[in-house]
Amino acid sequence: MDTPGVRHINPGFRKPKFSRIEIRDISIAILVLSVSFTLIYRNNNGFFSDDYVTNILCWFGVSFIFVITSFMMHEMGHKFTAQRFGAWSEFRMYPFGLMICLISSFFGFLFAMPGAVYINGYITEEQNGKISVAGPAVNIVLCAISLILAMIFGGMYSKVGAILLVLAYLNSFLAVFNMLPIGPLDGGKILRWNGMVYGAMIALSIAFLIITRIVINA
């Protein structure tokens, strides 16, 4: 029964929520990206095992972790922040982008356009800016955590440390790339909202990218 004067809002308002279509798109994007990373590392024989199949399976597991703790965590940062503001927010894959991603991996590099979070609802410019900040901010935090853990595990002198440094580099690169003030990237939206926040975010992103490269090359 409706109560007079009460505005009814969508179920799950202000709470993380996933639809079946979104779960499908996230699953496909994660699988394609994981396979793509595995193809890039396929020639790195012997890193985990001298057996080729075992080595490939291990790289797939590591690639899966890379994808979850970089690309998807970035998108979930946008999604959960938007939902916190009461907006409809769901991830949708780019089939063509995923195909390009898979094809490029055969040539030893990754041109990743897995998809994006779409938002619908009344969102102010400030809220949109904060939603845009959330993605790169997640990457920066994950980069910092990965760097600390990499140092604990011996950096490039151990397998775990080396993997963590690659994860740190991936997150720092994603942060810098998404902070570019062009097109639909996060940087342009943040800059339109608040120049000081943009300056701090791009400076922090570049700093972590430089630090990660220094640690890797040390």
C-alpha positions as CSV (number, residue, x, y, z in Angstrom):
1,M,0.0,0.0,0.0
2,D,1.4,3.4,-1.0
3,T,1.8,6.0,1.7
4,P,0.7,9.5,0.8
5,G,3.6,12.0,0.4
6,V,6.3,9.2,0.3
7,R,8.4,9.0,-2.8
8,H,9.1,5.4,-3.8
9,I,12.6,4.8,-5.2
10,N,14.2,1.9,-7.0
11,P,14.9,-1.4,-5.1
12,G,18.5,-1.6,-3.8
13,F,18.8,2.2,-3.7
14,R,22.2,3.2,-2.3
15,K,23.3,-0.4,-2.2
16,P,25.5,-2.5,-4.5
17,K,23.3,-4.4,-7.0
18,F,24.0,-6.4,-10.1
19,S,21.5,-7.5,-12.8
20,R,21.8,-10.8,-14.7
21,I,22.9,-9.0,-17.9
22,E,25.6,-7.1,-16.0
23,I,26.9,-10.3,-14.4
24,R,27.0,-11.9,-17.9
25,D,28.9,-8.9,-19.4
26,I,31.3,-8.8,-16.4
27,S,32.0,-12.5,-16.7
28,I,32.7,-12.4,-20.5
29,A,34.9,-9.3,-20.1
30,I,36.9,-10.9,-17.4
31,L,37.3,-14.2,-19.3
32,V,38.4,-12.4,-22.6
33,L,40.9,-10.1,-20.7
34,S,42.3,-13.1,-18.8
35,V,42.8,-15.1,-22.0
36,S,44.4,-12.0,-23.6
37,F,46.9,-11.5,-20.8
38,T,47.7,-15.2,-20.9
39,L,48.4,-15.0,-24.6
40,I,50.9,-12.2,-24.0
41,Y,52.7,-14.2,-21.3
42,R,52.5,-17.5,-23.2
43,N,56.1,-17.4,-24.4
44,N,57.4,-16.8,-20.9
45,N,58.2,-20.5,-20.5
46,G,59.4,-21.9,-17.2
47,F,58.3,-19.1,-15.0
48,F,56.0,-21.3,-13.0
49,S,56.8,-24.7,-14.5
50,D,58.9,-26.4,-17.2
51,D,55.7,-28.1,-18.4
52,Y,54.1,-25.8,-21.0
53,V,50.4,-26.6,-20.1
54,T,51.0,-26.1,-16.4
55,N,52.8,-22.8,-17.1
56,I,49.9,-21.6,-19.3
57,L,47.3,-22.5,-16.7
58,C,49.3,-20.7,-14.0
59,W,49.6,-17.6,-16.2
60,F,45.8,-17.8,-16.7
61,G,45.3,-17.8,-13.0
62,V,47.6,-14.8,-12.5
63,S,46.0,-13.0,-15.4
64,F,42.6,-13.5,-13.9
65,I,43.9,-11.9,-10.7
66,F,45.4,-9.0,-12.8
67,V,42.0,-8.4,-14.5
68,I,40.0,-8.5,-11.3
69,T,42.4,-6.2,-9.3
70,S,42.8,-3.6,-12.0
71,F,40.3,-3.3,-14.8
72,M,37.2,-4.6,-12.9
73,M,38.0,-3.0,-9.6
74,H,38.3,0.3,-11.5
75,E,34.9,-0.1,-13.0
76,M,33.4,-1.2,-9.7
77,G,34.7,2.0,-8.2
78,H,32.6,3.9,-10.6
79,K,29.6,1.6,-10.2
80,F,29.4,1.5,-6.4
81,T,30.0,5.3,-6.1
82,A,27.2,6.0,-8.6
83,Q,24.9,3.6,-6.8
84,R,25.7,5.3,-3.5
85,F,24.4,8.5,-5.1
86,G,21.2,6.7,-6.0
87,A,21.8,6.3,-9.7
88,W,21.2,3.3,-11.9
89,S,24.7,2.0,-12.7
90,E,25.7,-1.1,-14.6
91,F,28.7,-2.4,-16.5
92,R,28.3,-3.2,-20.2
93,M,30.9,-4.9,-22.3
94,Y,32.1,-3.7,-25.7
95,P,32.0,-6.8,-27.9
96,F,34.1,-5.1,-30.6
97,G,36.6,-3.8,-28.0
98,L,37.0,-7.3,-26.5
99,M,37.6,-8.7,-30.0
100,I,40.4,-6.1,-30.6
101,C,41.8,-6.9,-27.2
102,L,42.0,-10.6,-28.0
103,I,43.5,-10.0,-31.5
104,S,46.1,-7.5,-30.2
105,S,47.3,-10.0,-27.6
106,F,48.4,-12.4,-30.3
107,F,50.9,-9.7,-31.4
108,G,52.3,-9.3,-27.9
109,F,50.5,-6.2,-26.7
110,L,47.1,-5.4,-25.2
111,F,44.7,-2.8,-26.6
112,A,42.0,-3.1,-24.0
113,M,38.5,-1.7,-24.4
114,P,36.5,-4.3,-22.4
115,G,33.5,-2.0,-21.6
116,A,32.4,0.6,-19.2
117,V,29.9,1.5,-16.5
118,Y,26.8,3.2,-17.7
119,I,24.9,5.6,-15.4
120,N,21.4,6.8,-15.5
121,G,19.7,9.1,-13.0
122,Y,19.9,12.6,-11.6
123,I,23.6,13.2,-11.0
124,T,25.1,16.6,-10.3
125,E,28.4,17.8,-11.8
126,E,30.0,17.3,-8.4
127,Q,28.7,13.8,-8.0
128,N,29.7,12.9,-11.6
129,G,33.2,14.2,-10.7
130,K,33.4,12.0,-7.6
131,I,32.1,9.0,-9.6
132,S,34.9,9.6,-12.1
133,V,37.5,10.0,-9.4
134,A,36.6,6.7,-7.9
135,G,38.0,4.5,-10.7
136,P,41.5,6.0,-10.8
137,A,41.5,6.3,-7.0
138,V,41.0,2.5,-6.7
139,N,43.9,1.9,-9.1
140,I,46.2,4.2,-7.1
141,V,45.3,2.4,-3.8
142,L,45.8,-1.0,-5.4
143,C,49.1,0.1,-6.8
144,A,50.3,1.3,-3.4
145,I,49.2,-2.0,-1.7
146,S,50.9,-4.0,-4.5
147,L,54.1,-2.1,-4.1
148,I,54.2,-2.6,-0.4
149,L,53.5,-6.3,-0.7
150,A,56.1,-6.7,-3.5
151,M,58.8,-5.2,-1.2
152,I,57.8,-7.6,1.5
153,F,58.1,-10.6,-0.9
154,G,61.5,-9.5,-2.3
155,G,60.5,-7.4,-5.3
156,M,61.9,-8.6,-8.7
157,Y,64.0,-11.2,-6.9
158,S,61.0,-13.5,-6.2
159,K,58.2,-14.7,-8.4
160,V,55.5,-13.4,-6.0
161,G,57.2,-10.0,-5.8
162,A,57.6,-9.8,-9.6
163,I,53.9,-10.5,-10.1
164,L,53.0,-7.9,-7.6
165,L,55.2,-5.4,-9.3
166,V,53.5,-6.1,-12.6
167,L,50.1,-5.6,-10.9
168,A,51.4,-2.3,-9.4
169,Y,52.5,-1.1,-12.8
170,L,49.2,-2.1,-14.5
171,N,47.2,-0.2,-11.9
172,S,49.5,2.9,-12.1
173,F,49.3,2.8,-15.9
174,L,45.5,2.6,-15.8
175,A,45.3,5.5,-13.4
176,V,47.4,7.7,-15.6
177,F,45.7,6.7,-18.8
178,N,42.2,7.3,-17.4
179,M,43.3,10.7,-16.0
180,L,44.0,12.0,-19.5
181,P,41.6,14.9,-20.1
182,I,40.3,13.7,-23.4
183,G,37.1,12.2,-24.8
184,P,35.1,10.0,-22.4
185,L,38.0,9.3,-20.0
186,D,37.7,10.1,-16.3
187,G,40.2,12.9,-16.5
188,G,38.0,15.2,-18.6
189,K,35.0,14.8,-16.3
190,I,37.1,15.4,-13.2
191,L,38.7,18.5,-14.8
192,R,35.3,20.0,-15.7
193,W,34.2,19.5,-12.1
194,N,37.3,20.6,-10.1
195,G,40.7,21.6,-11.5
196,M,42.5,21.2,-8.1
197,V,41.2,17.6,-7.7
198,Y,42.3,16.8,-11.2
199,G,45.8,18.2,-10.6
200,A,46.2,16.2,-7.4
201,M,44.9,13.0,-9.1
202,I,47.1,13.2,-12.2
203,A,50.2,14.1,-10.1
204,L,49.6,11.2,-7.8
205,S,49.0,8.8,-10.7
206,I,52.2,9.9,-12.5
207,A,54.2,9.7,-9.3
208,F,53.1,6.1,-8.7
209,L,53.8,5.1,-12.3
210,I,57.4,6.6,-12.0
211,I,57.9,4.9,-8.6
212,T,56.8,1.6,-9.9
213,R,59.1,1.8,-12.9
214,I,62.0,2.7,-10.7
215,V,61.4,-0.3,-8.4
216,I,61.0,-2.6,-11.4
217,N,64.3,-1.4,-12.9
218,A,66.2,-1.3,-9.7
